Amino acid sequence: MSDEEDDIILSELDNEELVQQMHDDLYDGLKEEIEEGVNILLGRGWQPYQVLTEALVAGMTIVGNDFRDGILFVPEVLLAANAMKGGMAILKPLLAETGAPRMGKMVIGTVKGDIHDIGKNLVSMMMEGAGFEVVDLGINNSVDAYLEALEAEDADILGMSALLTTTMPYMKVVIDTLNEKGKRGDYIVLVGGAPLNEEFGRAIGADAYCRDAAVAVETAKKFIARKHNQMAAG
C-alpha cells in the first residue's frame, strides 16, 4: 500500500477510529503515520492538549504497560517512543502557545563516572510519552551539573541513573548536597539502574527506586499528583 493510500484511509476515519488507529500505529512504531494523524486531528479543530493526551499519551500508556508486563521489549519501546517524538515535535510549539497544563518537568542524567545511557534514554522517552517535559543531561554528570539544571529548568523531578556499583554512591553525594543547600524538599528524586534496589534508594535518601522505565513513569505520576494535591490544600 502506498503512503498516499495510507493517508486517504487515515483521513477518512472518524475521530474515534483515528485515535484508535494512532494507538496501533504508536504500538508499531510508525512515525510518519503518527505525524499524519496528529495533523489530521489538529486540522479538525482538536486542541493540542487533547491530541497529546487522547492520541499520544494514551497510546504510550498501552506500550508502557506491555513493556512492564514483558510483552514488549526495549527495541519495540524505542520505536514507539521515536514515533511519539514525531507527534510531539508538531505539538510542542502549539502546547506552549496554548498554555496547556504541565504534567511536570524532569531533569535526568547518568551520574559522574558512568557512561551507560540506554536505561536512562528509555526512561526519558517513556516520561515524554506520558506527557512530562524532560531535560536529558546525558552521561557523566557532576553534582553541579544536576543542581544548575534543576534550578535553571525549574524542574519538579531529578532522575539519576547508574549502571556500575562504583558510581552508585555518587547519587548520595548529589542528594546530600541538595540537603546541605536546603533544597532537597524542592524536588522529587528518583533513582534507577541495574545494580540498585529499593533498600539502596532508601539508604541514600531518594524518594523512590524505579526498577525500569514503566515503573519510573508510574512513580513520577504518583509523586506529582501528591505534590499538586499538597499545593491545592496549602
N, C-alpha and C positions, 0 to 999 in steps of 0.2 A: 504493500500500500504506500502510495507516495505521501510526502509531507502535506501536499495540498489537499489530498483526500482526507487526511487526518484532521486538518484544520476545519474542513467543512463539517465533519462529524462533530467535532468539539463545539463548534458554533451553533450547531443545530440542536444540541442538548438543552433542556431547560435547566434552570439554576441548580435545582436539587440533583439532577443527574450529572451535571457538570462537576459539582463539588465532589460527588461520589467517584466520578472518573478521575478527578485530581488526586484523591486519596490513593487510588490504584496506581496512578502514574508516579506519585511520590514513592510508593512502596517499591515500584520497579526502577526507580532512579532515572526517570525520563525528564531531563531538564527542559528541553525545548517545549514539550507538551505542558509542563507546569507554567512556563513563561507565557505560553499562549493562553492557558486557562485564566491566569491572573489578569491578562489584558482584556479578555472577553468579559470577565466579571466587572472589572473597572468600567469598561465600555457600557455595561448595562446599569451603571449608576451605583454599584456597590461601594460602600465606604472602605478605604484601605484597611482599617482595623478589622472589619468584618471578613474581608478576604483572608487576612492574616490568620484570624482565629478559626474560622469555619473551614477554610480550604487547606491551609498550610499546617497550622499548629495541631489541628485535629488529626490530620494525616500523619504527622510525625509522632503523635501520641501512639498511634497504632504500631508504627515502626519501633518506637521505644519499648512498648510492651512486649512485642515479639522478640526483640533483642534480649530483653531481660529474661524471657522465658526460654531462650535457647533455640527459637525457631529461625531467627535471622542471625547472621554473623557479621563481623566487623566490615568486610568488603561491601556487603549489601547496604549496611547502615551508612557507610561513607558515600555510596552512590546516591542514596536517598537524601542525605544531607547536602550533597552537591546540587541536586535538583531543587531542594528547598532554597539554597542560596540564590539560584537563578530567579526564583519568585521574589525573594527578599530584596534583591537588587532593584527591582521595579518598585517595590512597596516602600522601601526605607525613606526616600526623599518625601514621598506623599504622607507617610506617617508623621514625619517631623513637621510638615506643613499643617496637618490637621490636629496636632497636639494630642495624638492618641494616648490612652492611658499606658503607663510604663509598667511592665511586669517587674522589672528590676535590672540592675546592672552589675555585671561580674567582671572582676579583673582576675585573670588566670595565668599561671606560668609554672614551668618546671623550676625547681629550686637550684640554688648555686651548686655547681659541681656536677649537675645531672643534665645529660643532653638527650634523654629519651622523651619523645613527644607524641607517640601515636595515641596513647591513652588520653593525654591532655587534649589533643586535637579532636578526638571523638567527643569528649565532654563539651568542648567549645561548640561544636556543630550541633550536638543534641540540645544544648542550652539555647542556642539561637533558634533551633527548631521549635522550642517550647515558648518562644516569644521574648526571651531575655536578650538584653543588649550585652555583648561580650567583647571585652578588650583583652586580646591574647598577647601576652608579653614574650612568648616564645620560651626558649630554654635558658638554663644557667642564670637564674635571677637572684640578685643580691637583696638584702633587706631594704636598702634604699630604693631599689627599682620598684619593689612592691609598694612601699609606703608612698613614694611620689605618685605612682599611677593611681592608687586608691584615692588620694586627695585630689589630683588633677581631674579625675574622671567622675568624682562624686559617686563612688561605687557603693553598692549595698553588700556585695559578697566578695570575699577573697577566696580563690581556689588555688591550692598548691598541690603539685604532683611530684612524686619521686619514684624512681624505679630501682634505686640502689640502696642497700642497707646503710652505706656510708654517707649518703646525702640526706637520709630521713631526718636526722637530728636537727638539720638546718631549719626545718619547719618550726621547731620550738624557738629557735633564735628569733625568727620573724614574729611569732606570737608574743614572746617575752618583750620584744622591742615595742610592739603595739601597747602592751600593758604599761611599760615604763613611760610611754608618752601620753598615757591616759586615753588612748584611742581604741582600745580593744572592744569596748562596748558599741563602737560605731559600725562595726562590720560583722557579718556572718562569715565565719571561717570554716571552709570545707576542705578536707584533705583526702588524697587518694593515691593509689599506686600499688603495684603487686606486693611489695613486702610489708605493707601497712596492715593494721587491723583495728578494730574498734577500741581495743584496750590502749593501743598506742595513741589513737586520736584523743581519747580522754586524758591520757597522761600528759600530753603536750598542751592541753587547753583548747583544742579545736572544738567547734560546735558539733561537728559530725565527721565521721569517716564514711566515704562513699566507695563501695567496692567496684562499681562500674558507672558508665555514663548514664544509664537509665535511672539508677539509684540517685545519682547526683542531681538529676532534674527533679525527681520526686521530692528529695530532701530540700532543695532550694525553694521549690514552690511552697512547701510546708512552712519553712522559716520566714519567707517573705509574707505569707498570709498572716502569720503570727505577728510580724512586725507592723503590718498595716492595721491589724486589729488593736494592737497596743497604742498606735498613734491615734486611731479613731477614739479609743477610750480616754486617752490622755487629753 
